[in-house]
Amino acid sequence: MKQFTKGVFIGAASTIAALASGAMAFHKKVIKPVEEQEEKFDENRRAAIRKGRSAHQI
């Protein structure tokens, strides 16, 4: 019974570790590039607004 309990705990810990590493990899490969792209678009939009406002100054 002692071996079974130990195996259950080790199995649960390794499953949690695998899920956590999968989530981290998904975030790094999918979510982070999308966030960086959105940030880049926001920067370009802000620069365009500044440029447009300064072009109409008298």
CHARMM-style PDB file with segment names, atoms N, HN, CA, C and O in Angstrom:
ATOM      1  N   MET     1       0.814  -1.184   0.000  1.00  0.00      PROA
ATOM      2  CA  MET     1       0.000   0.000   0.000  1.00  0.00      PROA
ATOM      3  C   MET     1       0.866   1.260   0.000  1.00  0.00      PROA
ATOM      4  O   MET     1       0.507   2.274  -0.597  1.00  0.00      PROA
ATOM      5  N   LYS     2       2.010   1.178   0.678  1.00  0.00      PROA
ATOM      6  HN  LYS     2       2.302   0.354   1.163  1.00  0.00      PROA
ATOM      7  CA  LYS     2       2.911   2.315   0.764  1.00  0.00      PROA
ATOM      8  C   LYS     2       3.466   2.669  -0.625  1.00  0.00      PROA
ATOM      9  O   LYS     2       3.575   3.847  -0.967  1.00  0.00      PROA
ATOM     10  N   GLN     3       3.808   1.668  -1.408  1.00  0.00      PROA
ATOM     11  HN  GLN     3       3.719   0.711  -1.131  1.00  0.00      PROA
ATOM     12  CA  GLN     3       4.328   1.891  -2.762  1.00  0.00      PROA
ATOM     13  C   GLN     3       3.256   2.518  -3.655  1.00  0.00      PROA
ATOM     14  O   GLN     3       3.553   3.383  -4.479  1.00  0.00      PROA
ATOM     15  N   PHE     4       2.017   2.079  -3.485  1.00  0.00      PROA
ATOM     16  HN  PHE     4       1.776   1.376  -2.816  1.00  0.00      PROA
ATOM     17  CA  PHE     4       0.923   2.609  -4.289  1.00  0.00      PROA
ATOM     18  C   PHE     4       0.722   4.093  -4.015  1.00  0.00      PROA
ATOM     19  O   PHE     4       0.566   4.879  -4.949  1.00  0.00      PROA
ATOM     20  N   THR     5       0.724   4.479  -2.759  1.00  0.00      PROA
ATOM     21  HN  THR     5       0.850   3.841  -2.000  1.00  0.00      PROA
ATOM     22  CA  THR     5       0.548   5.882  -2.369  1.00  0.00      PROA
ATOM     23  C   THR     5       1.688   6.730  -2.917  1.00  0.00      PROA
ATOM     24  O   THR     5       1.477   7.825  -3.438  1.00  0.00      PROA
ATOM     25  N   LYS     6       2.874   6.210  -2.791  1.00  0.00      PROA
ATOM     26  HN  LYS     6       3.046   5.320  -2.368  1.00  0.00      PROA
ATOM     27  CA  LYS     6       4.053   6.922  -3.304  1.00  0.00      PROA
ATOM     28  C   LYS     6       3.947   7.091  -4.821  1.00  0.00      PROA
ATOM     29  O   LYS     6       4.276   8.150  -5.355  1.00  0.00      PROA
ATOM     30  N   GLY     7       3.496   6.065  -5.499  1.00  0.00      PROA
ATOM     31  HN  GLY     7       3.229   5.204  -5.065  1.00  0.00      PROA
ATOM     32  CA  GLY     7       3.326   6.133  -6.950  1.00  0.00      PROA
ATOM     33  C   GLY     7       2.257   7.126  -7.364  1.00  0.00      PROA
ATOM     34  O   GLY     7       2.411   7.828  -8.363  1.00  0.00      PROA
ATOM     35  N   VAL     8       1.177   7.190  -6.603  1.00  0.00      PROA
ATOM     36  HN  VAL     8       1.052   6.620  -5.791  1.00  0.00      PROA
ATOM     37  CA  VAL     8       0.111   8.144  -6.896  1.00  0.00      PROA
ATOM     38  C   VAL     8       0.628   9.572  -6.751  1.00  0.00      PROA
ATOM     39  O   VAL     8       0.368  10.418  -7.606  1.00  0.00      PROA
ATOM     40  N   PHE     9       1.355   9.838  -5.680  1.00  0.00      PROA
ATOM     41  HN  PHE     9       1.566   9.150  -4.986  1.00  0.00      PROA
ATOM     42  CA  PHE     9       1.896  11.180  -5.474  1.00  0.00      PROA
ATOM     43  C   PHE     9       2.903  11.556  -6.557  1.00  0.00      PROA
ATOM     44  O   PHE     9       2.881  12.680  -7.059  1.00  0.00      PROA
ATOM     45  N   ILE    10       3.771  10.638  -6.914  1.00  0.00      PROA
ATOM     46  HN  ILE    10       3.789   9.725  -6.506  1.00  0.00      PROA
ATOM     47  CA  ILE    10       4.755  10.910  -7.970  1.00  0.00      PROA
ATOM     48  C   ILE    10       4.048  11.124  -9.304  1.00  0.00      PROA
ATOM     49  O   ILE    10       4.414  12.018 -10.067  1.00  0.00      PROA
ATOM     50  N   GLY    11       3.047  10.315  -9.582  1.00  0.00      PROA
ATOM     51  HN  GLY    11       2.750   9.589  -8.962  1.00  0.00      PROA
ATOM     52  CA  GLY    11       2.290  10.460 -10.822  1.00  0.00      PROA
ATOM     53  C   GLY    11       1.544  11.785 -10.879  1.00  0.00      PROA
ATOM     54  O   GLY    11       1.526  12.447 -11.917  1.00  0.00      PROA
ATOM     55  N   ALA    12       0.934  12.170  -9.776  1.00  0.00      PROA
ATOM     56  HN  ALA    12       0.949  11.633  -8.933  1.00  0.00      PROA
ATOM     57  CA  ALA    12       0.220  13.444  -9.720  1.00  0.00      PROA
ATOM     58  C   ALA    12       1.177  14.614  -9.893  1.00  0.00      PROA
ATOM     59  O   ALA    12       0.875  15.567 -10.611  1.00  0.00      PROA
ATOM     60  N   ALA    13       2.324  14.543  -9.241  1.00  0.00      PROA
ATOM     61  HN  ALA    13       2.569  13.769  -8.658  1.00  0.00      PROA
ATOM     62  CA  ALA    13       3.316  15.620  -9.349  1.00  0.00      PROA
ATOM     63  C   ALA    13       3.851  15.734 -10.775  1.00  0.00      PROA
ATOM     64  O   ALA    13       4.012  16.841 -11.288  1.00  0.00      PROA
ATOM     65  N   SER    14       4.124  14.615 -11.408  1.00  0.00      PROA
ATOM     66  HN  SER    14       3.994  13.715 -10.991  1.00  0.00      PROA
ATOM     67  CA  SER    14       4.648  14.659 -12.774  1.00  0.00      PROA
ATOM     68  C   SER    14       3.573  15.142 -13.753  1.00  0.00      PROA
ATOM     69  O   SER    14       3.893  15.823 -14.728  1.00  0.00      PROA
ATOM     70  N   THR    15       2.314  14.801 -13.510  1.00  0.00      PROA
ATOM     71  HN  THR    15       2.054  14.248 -12.719  1.00  0.00      PROA
ATOM     72  CA  THR    15       1.235  15.285 -14.365  1.00  0.00      PROA
ATOM     73  C   THR    15       1.081  16.793 -14.235  1.00  0.00      PROA
ATOM     74  O   THR    15       0.921  17.494 -15.234  1.00  0.00      PROA
ATOM     75  N   ILE    16       1.129  17.288 -13.017  1.00  0.00      PROA
ATOM     76  HN  ILE    16       1.259  16.720 -12.205  1.00  0.00      PROA
ATOM     77  CA  ILE    16       1.029  18.739 -12.797  1.00  0.00      PROA
ATOM     78  C   ILE    16       2.208  19.449 -13.447  1.00  0.00      PROA
ATOM     79  O   ILE    16       2.029  20.506 -14.052  1.00  0.00      PROA
ATOM     80  N   ALA    17       3.404  18.894 -13.334  1.00  0.00      PROA
ATOM     81  HN  ALA    17       3.549  18.035 -12.842  1.00  0.00      PROA
ATOM     82  CA  ALA    17       4.587  19.499 -13.952  1.00  0.00      PROA
ATOM     83  C   ALA    17       4.460  19.509 -15.477  1.00  0.00      PROA
ATOM     84  O   ALA    17       4.837  20.488 -16.121  1.00  0.00      PROA
ATOM     85  N   ALA    18       3.940  18.444 -16.050  1.00  0.00      PROA
ATOM     86  HN  ALA    18       3.634  17.648 -15.527  1.00  0.00      PROA
ATOM     87  CA  ALA    18       3.765  18.383 -17.500  1.00  0.00      PROA
ATOM     88  C   ALA    18       2.739  19.401 -17.971  1.00  0.00      PROA
ATOM     89  O   ALA    18       2.943  20.057 -18.992  1.00  0.00      PROA
ATOM     90  N   LEU    19       1.648  19.538 -17.244  1.00  0.00      PROA
ATOM     91  HN  LEU    19       1.482  19.005 -16.415  1.00  0.00      PROA
ATOM     92  CA  LEU    19       0.631  20.528 -17.606  1.00  0.00      PROA
ATOM     93  C   LEU    19       1.173  21.949 -17.497  1.00  0.00      PROA
ATOM     94  O   LEU    19       0.896  22.792 -18.351  1.00  0.00      PROA
ATOM     95  N   ALA    20       1.941  22.211 -16.448  1.00  0.00      PROA
ATOM     96  HN  ALA    20       2.166  21.526 -15.755  1.00  0.00      PROA
ATOM     97  CA  ALA    20       2.517  23.542 -16.268  1.00  0.00      PROA
ATOM     98  C   ALA    20       3.507  23.861 -17.382  1.00  0.00      PROA
ATOM     99  O   ALA    20       3.505  24.974 -17.908  1.00  0.00      PROA
ATOM    100  N   SER    21       4.346  22.908 -17.746  1.00  0.00      PROA
ATOM    101  HN  SER    21       4.347  22.003 -17.320  1.00  0.00      PROA
ATOM    102  CA  SER    21       5.310  23.165 -18.820  1.00  0.00      PROA
ATOM    103  C   SER    21       4.600  23.333 -20.157  1.00  0.00      PROA
ATOM    104  O   SER    21       5.041  24.130 -20.986  1.00  0.00      PROA
ATOM    105  N   GLY    22       3.522  22.608 -20.386  1.00  0.00      PROA
ATOM    106  HN  GLY    22       3.164  21.961 -19.713  1.00  0.00      PROA
ATOM    107  CA  GLY    22       2.742  22.782 -21.606  1.00  0.00      PROA
ATOM    108  C   GLY    22       2.101  24.153 -21.673  1.00  0.00      PROA
ATOM    109  O   GLY    22       2.068  24.780 -22.732  1.00  0.00      PROA
ATOM    110  N   ALA    23       1.591  24.616 -20.543  1.00  0.00      PROA
ATOM    111  HN  ALA    23       1.618  24.106 -19.683  1.00  0.00      PROA
ATOM    112  CA  ALA    23       0.981  25.951 -20.502  1.00  0.00      PROA
ATOM    113  C   ALA    23       2.028  27.031 -20.741  1.00  0.00      PROA
ATOM    114  O   ALA    23       1.766  28.005 -21.447  1.00  0.00      PROA
ATOM    115  N   MET    24       3.198  26.866 -20.165  1.00  0.00      PROA
ATOM    116  HN  MET    24       3.411  26.075 -19.592  1.00  0.00      PROA
ATOM    117  CA  MET    24       4.269  27.847 -20.372  1.00  0.00      PROA
ATOM    118  C   MET    24       4.706  27.870 -21.835  1.00  0.00      PROA
ATOM    119  O   MET    24       4.929  28.946 -22.390  1.00  0.00      PROA
ATOM    120  N   ALA    25       4.829  26.727 -22.456  1.00  0.00      PROA
ATOM    121  HN  ALA    25       4.647  25.853 -22.005  1.00  0.00      PROA
ATOM    122  CA  ALA    25       5.230  26.656 -23.856  1.00  0.00      PROA
ATOM    123  C   ALA    25       4.161  27.282 -24.745  1.00  0.00      PROA
ATOM    124  O   ALA    25       4.491  28.000 -25.688  1.00  0.00      PROA
ATOM    125  N   PHE    26       2.892  27.023 -24.463  1.00  0.00      PROA
ATOM    126  HN  PHE    26       2.623  26.439 -23.697  1.00  0.00      PROA
ATOM    127  CA  PHE    26       1.797  27.620 -25.229  1.00  0.00      PROA
ATOM    128  C   PHE    26       1.825  29.127 -25.105  1.00  0.00      PROA
ATOM    129  O   PHE    26       1.650  29.833 -26.099  1.00  0.00      PROA
ATOM    130  N   HSD    27       2.041  29.631 -23.908  1.00  0.00      PROA
ATOM    131  HN  HSD    27       2.183  29.058 -23.101  1.00  0.00      PROA
ATOM    132  CA  HSD    27       2.092  31.079 -23.700  1.00  0.00      PROA
ATOM    133  C   HSD    27       3.247  31.697 -24.476  1.00  0.00      PROA
ATOM    134  O   HSD    27       3.104  32.757 -25.085  1.00  0.00      PROA
ATOM    135  N   LYS    28       4.395  31.020 -24.446  1.00  0.00      PROA
ATOM    136  HN  LYS    28       4.511  30.159 -23.951  1.00  0.00      PROA
ATOM    137  CA  LYS    28       5.582  31.560 -25.115  1.00  0.00      PROA
ATOM    138  C   LYS    28       5.441  31.527 -26.634  1.00  0.00      PROA
ATOM    139  O   LYS    28       5.886  32.456 -27.307  1.00  0.00      PROA
ATOM    140  N   LYS    29       4.836  30.484 -27.186  1.00  0.00      PROA
ATOM    141  HN  LYS    29       4.474  29.729 -26.639  1.00  0.00      PROA
ATOM    142  CA  LYS    29       4.750  30.320 -28.639  1.00  0.00      PROA
ATOM    143  C   LYS    29       3.530  30.993 -29.260  1.00  0.00      PROA
ATOM    144  O   LYS    29       3.587  31.394 -30.422  1.00  0.00      PROA
ATOM    145  N   VAL    30       2.425  31.130 -28.520  1.00  0.00      PROA
ATOM    146  HN  VAL    30       2.379  30.804 -27.575  1.00  0.00      PROA
ATOM    147  CA  VAL    30       1.187  31.618 -29.118  1.00  0.00      PROA
ATOM    148  C   VAL    30       0.786  32.990 -28.564  1.00  0.00      PROA
ATOM    149  O   VAL    30       0.578  33.932 -29.329  1.00  0.00      PROA
ATOM    150  N   ILE    31       0.681  33.097 -27.279  1.00  0.00      PROA
ATOM    151  HN  ILE    31       0.849  32.331 -26.658  1.00  0.00      PROA
ATOM    152  CA  ILE    31       0.121  34.308 -26.686  1.00  0.00      PROA
ATOM    153  C   ILE    31       1.106  35.471 -26.715  1.00  0.00      PROA
ATOM    154  O   ILE    31       0.723  36.590 -27.056  1.00  0.00      PROA
ATOM    155  N   LYS    32       2.349  35.232 -26.369  1.00  0.00      PROA
ATOM    156  HN  LYS    32       2.660  34.322 -26.092  1.00  0.00      PROA
ATOM    157  CA  LYS    32       3.336  36.314 -26.311  1.00  0.00      PROA
ATOM    158  C   LYS    32       3.541  36.990 -27.667  1.00  0.00      PROA
ATOM    159  O   LYS    32       3.582  38.220 -27.704  1.00  0.00      PROA
ATOM    160  N   PRO    33       3.674  36.263 -28.792  1.00  0.00      PROA
ATOM    161  CA  PRO    33       3.818  36.941 -30.077  1.00  0.00      PROA
ATOM    162  C   PRO    33       2.595  37.799 -30.435  1.00  0.00      PROA
ATOM    163  O   PRO    33       2.743  38.864 -31.034  1.00  0.00      PROA
ATOM    164  N   VAL    34       1.408  37.348 -30.075  1.00  0.00      PROA
ATOM    165  HN  VAL    34       1.288  36.483 -29.588  1.00  0.00      PROA
ATOM    166  CA  VAL    34       0.204  38.130 -30.358  1.00  0.00      PROA
ATOM    167  C   VAL    34       0.217  39.422 -29.547  1.00  0.00      PROA
ATOM    168  O   VAL    34      -0.123  40.487 -30.063  1.00  0.00      PROA
ATOM    169  N   GLU    35       0.609  39.329 -28.278  1.00  0.00      PROA
ATOM    170  HN  GLU    35       0.885  38.464 -27.858  1.00  0.00      PROA
ATOM    171  CA  GLU    35       0.686  40.519 -27.440  1.00  0.00      PROA
ATOM    172  C   GLU    35       1.733  41.490 -27.966  1.00  0.00      PROA
ATOM    173  O   GLU    35       1.507  42.700 -27.966  1.00  0.00      PROA
ATOM    174  N   GLU    36       2.877  40.976 -28.415  1.00  0.00      PROA
ATOM    175  HN  GLU    36       3.061  39.993 -28.415  1.00  0.00      PROA
ATOM    176  CA  GLU    36       3.918  41.837 -28.972  1.00  0.00      PROA
ATOM    177  C   GLU    36       3.432  42.520 -30.247  1.00  0.00      PROA
ATOM    178  O   GLU    36       3.727  43.694 -30.469  1.00  0.00      PROA
ATOM    179  N   GLN    37       2.696  41.802 -31.078  1.00  0.00      PROA
ATOM    180  HN  GLN    37       2.456  40.848 -30.897  1.00  0.00      PROA
ATOM    181  CA  GLN    37       2.159  42.377 -32.316  1.00  0.00      PROA
ATOM    182  C   GLN    37       1.160  43.494 -31.993  1.00  0.00      PROA
ATOM    183  O   GLN    37       1.184  44.549 -32.627  1.00  0.00      PROA
ATOM    184  N   GLU    38       0.290  43.266 -31.016  1.00  0.00      PROA
ATOM    185  HN  GLU    38       0.271  42.409 -30.501  1.00  0.00      PROA
ATOM    186  CA  GLU    38      -0.673  44.291 -30.612  1.00  0.00      PROA
ATOM    187  C   GLU    38       0.044  45.513 -30.064  1.00  0.00      PROA
ATOM    188  O   GLU    38      -0.354  46.645 -30.341  1.00  0.00      PROA
ATOM    189  N   GLU    39       1.095  45.292 -29.291  1.00  0.00      PROA
ATOM    190  HN  GLU    39       1.417  44.372 -29.067  1.00  0.00      PROA
ATOM    191  CA  GLU    39       1.868  46.399 -28.741  1.00  0.00      PROA
ATOM    192  C   GLU    39       2.518  47.209 -29.862  1.00  0.00      PROA
ATOM    193  O   GLU    39       2.561  48.437 -29.803  1.00  0.00      PROA
ATOM    194  N   LYS    40       3.020  46.520 -30.876  1.00  0.00      PROA
ATOM    195  HN  LYS    40       2.985  45.522 -30.924  1.00  0.00      PROA
ATOM    196  CA  LYS    40       3.638  47.190 -32.019  1.00  0.00      PROA
ATOM    197  C   LYS    40       2.606  48.027 -32.778  1.00  0.00      PROA
ATOM    198  O   LYS    40       2.896  49.152 -33.183  1.00  0.00      PROA
ATOM    199  N   PHE    41       1.397  47.478 -32.971  1.00  0.00      PROA
ATOM    200  HN  PHE    41       1.161  46.563 -32.642  1.00  0.00      PROA
ATOM    201  CA  PHE    41       0.337  48.224 -33.642  1.00  0.00      PROA
ATOM    202  C   PHE    41      -0.041  49.466 -32.848  1.00  0.00      PROA
ATOM    203  O   PHE    41      -0.265  50.531 -33.424  1.00  0.00      PROA
ATOM    204  N   ASP    42      -0.111  49.332 -31.524  1.00  0.00      PROA
ATOM    205  HN  ASP    42       0.072  48.467 -31.056  1.00  0.00      PROA
ATOM    206  CA  ASP    42      -0.437  50.487 -30.681  1.00  0.00      PROA
ATOM    207  C   ASP    42       0.625  51.572 -30.794  1.00  0.00      PROA
ATOM    208  O   ASP    42       0.300  52.756 -30.882  1.00  0.00      PROA
ATOM    209  N   GLU    43       1.897  51.170 -30.790  1.00  0.00      PROA
ATOM    210  HN  GLU    43       2.160  50.208 -30.718  1.00  0.00      PROA
ATOM    211  CA  GLU    43       2.971  52.148 -30.944  1.00  0.00      PROA
ATOM    212  C   GLU    43       2.868  52.871 -32.285  1.00  0.00      PROA
ATOM    213  O   GLU    43       3.006  54.093 -32.345  1.00  0.00      PROA
ATOM    214  N   ASN    44       2.627  52.125 -33.350  1.00  0.00      PROA
ATOM    215  HN  ASN    44       2.516  51.133 -33.301  1.00  0.00      PROA
ATOM    216  CA  ASN    44       2.506  52.739 -34.670  1.00  0.00      PROA
ATOM    217  C   ASN    44       1.307  53.671 -34.740  1.00  0.00      PROA
ATOM    218  O   ASN    44       1.376  54.729 -35.364  1.00  0.00      PROA
ATOM    219  N   ARG    45       0.209  53.283 -34.102  1.00  0.00      PROA
ATOM    220  HN  ARG    45       0.152  52.424 -33.595  1.00  0.00      PROA
ATOM    221  CA  ARG    45      -0.984  54.124 -34.099  1.00  0.00      PROA
ATOM    222  C   ARG    45      -0.711  55.428 -33.356  1.00  0.00      PROA
ATOM    223  O   ARG    45      -1.086  56.503 -33.823  1.00  0.00      PROA
ATOM    224  N   ARG    46      -0.055  55.330 -32.194  1.00  0.00      PROA
ATOM    225  HN  ARG    46       0.250  54.456 -31.815  1.00  0.00      PROA
ATOM    226  CA  ARG    46       0.280  56.538 -31.429  1.00  0.00      PROA
ATOM    227  C   ARG    46       1.211  57.449 -32.228  1.00  0.00      PROA
ATOM    228  O   ARG    46       1.033  58.667 -32.231  1.00  0.00      PROA
ATOM    229  N   ALA    47       2.197  56.868 -32.901  1.00  0.00      PROA
ATOM    230  HN  ALA    47       2.341  55.878 -32.898  1.00  0.00      PROA
ATOM    231  CA  ALA    47       3.129  57.664 -33.702  1.00  0.00      PROA
ATOM    232  C   ALA    47       2.391  58.345 -34.854  1.00  0.00      PROA
ATOM    233  O   ALA    47       2.673  59.500 -35.172  1.00  0.00      PROA
ATOM    234  N   ALA    48       1.458  57.644 -35.477  1.00  0.00      PROA
ATOM    235  HN  ALA    48       1.229  56.705 -35.219  1.00  0.00      PROA
ATOM    236  CA  ALA    48       0.699  58.233 -36.578  1.00  0.00      PROA
ATOM    237  C   ALA    48      -0.175  59.379 -36.092  1.00  0.00      PROA
ATOM    238  O   ALA    48      -0.308  60.389 -36.782  1.00  0.00      PROA
ATOM    239  N   ILE    49      -0.763  59.238 -34.928  1.00  0.00      PROA
ATOM    240  HN  ILE    49      -0.655  58.417 -34.367  1.00  0.00      PROA
ATOM    241  CA  ILE    49      -1.589  60.310 -34.364  1.00  0.00      PROA
ATOM    242  C   ILE    49      -0.723  61.530 -34.070  1.00  0.00      PROA
ATOM    243  O   ILE    49      -1.109  62.651 -34.402  1.00  0.00      PROA
ATOM    244  N   ARG    50       0.438  61.330 -33.455  1.00  0.00      PROA
ATOM    245  HN  ARG    50       0.751  60.420 -33.185  1.00  0.00      PROA
ATOM    246  CA  ARG    50       1.340  62.450 -33.165  1.00  0.00      PROA
ATOM    247  C   ARG    50       1.782  63.134 -34.447  1.00  0.00      PROA
ATOM    248  O   ARG    50       1.810  64.362 -34.531  1.00  0.00      PROA
ATOM    249  N   LYS    51       2.123  62.336 -35.435  1.00  0.00      PROA
ATOM    250  HN  LYS    51       2.100  61.339 -35.367  1.00  0.00      PROA
ATOM    251  CA  LYS    51       2.596  62.887 -36.711  1.00  0.00      PROA
ATOM    252  C   LYS    51       1.467  63.658 -37.396  1.00  0.00      PROA
ATOM    253  O   LYS    51       1.699  64.729 -37.957  1.00  0.00      PROA
ATOM    254  N   GLY    52       0.262  63.126 -37.352  1.00  0.00      PROA
ATOM    255  HN  GLY    52       0.074  62.256 -36.896  1.00  0.00      PROA
ATOM    256  CA  GLY    52      -0.867  63.797 -37.972  1.00  0.00      PROA
ATOM    257  C   GLY    52      -1.199  65.112 -37.276  1.00  0.00      PROA
ATOM    258  O   GLY    52      -1.518  66.102 -37.935  1.00  0.00      PROA
ATOM    259  N   ARG    53      -1.127  65.126 -35.978  1.00  0.00      PROA
ATOM    260  HN  ARG    53      -0.868  64.322 -35.442  1.00  0.00      PROA
ATOM    261  CA  ARG    53      -1.397  66.375 -35.239  1.00  0.00      PROA
ATOM    262  C   ARG    53      -0.327  67.421 -35.496  1.00  0.00      PROA
ATOM    263  O   ARG    53      -0.646  68.600 -35.644  1.00  0.00      PROA
ATOM    264  N   SER    54       0.921  67.021 -35.553  1.00  0.00      PROA
ATOM    265  HN  SER    54       1.181  66.062 -35.433  1.00  0.00      PROA
ATOM    266  CA  SER    54       1.990  67.988 -35.768  1.00  0.00      PROA
ATOM    267  C   SER    54       1.973  68.520 -37.205  1.00  0.00      PROA
ATOM    268  O   SER    54       2.457  69.624 -37.452  1.00  0.00      PROA
ATOM    269  N   ALA    55       1.445  67.785 -38.119  1.00  0.00      PROA
ATOM    270  HN  ALA    55       1.052  66.888 -37.918  1.00  0.00      PROA
ATOM    271  CA  ALA    55       1.400  68.250 -39.507  1.00  0.00      PROA
ATOM    272  C   ALA    55       0.379  69.358 -39.677  1.00  0.00      PROA
ATOM    273  O   ALA    55       0.469  70.133 -40.628  1.00  0.00      PROA
ATOM    274  N   HSD    56      -0.592  69.452 -38.777  1.00  0.00      PROA
ATOM    275  HN  HSD    56      -0.665  68.821 -38.004  1.00  0.00      PROA
ATOM    276  CA  HSD    56      -1.649  70.463 -38.909  1.00  0.00      PROA
ATOM    277  C   HSD    56      -1.435  71.652 -37.983  1.00  0.00      PROA
ATOM    278  O   HSD    56      -2.338  72.469 -37.803  1.00  0.00      PROA
ATOM    279  N   GLN    57      -0.257  71.753 -37.399  1.00  0.00      PROA
ATOM    280  HN  GLN    57       0.476  71.089 -37.545  1.00  0.00      PROA
ATOM    281  CA  GLN    57       0.048  72.912 -36.577  1.00  0.00      PROA
ATOM    282  C   GLN    57       0.398  74.105 -37.448  1.00  0.00      PROA
ATOM    283  O   GLN    57       1.039  73.954 -38.488  1.00  0.00      PROA
ATOM    284  N   ILE    58      -0.018  75.281 -37.030  1.00  0.00      PROA
ATOM    285  HN  ILE    58      -0.539  75.404 -36.185  1.00  0.00      PROA
ATOM    286  CA  ILE    58       0.259  76.492 -37.827  1.00  0.00      PROA
ATOM    287  C   ILE    58       1.472  77.193 -37.279  1.00  0.00      PROA
ATOM    288  OT1 ILE    58       1.874  78.232 -37.804  1.00  0.00      PROA
TER     289      ILE     58
END
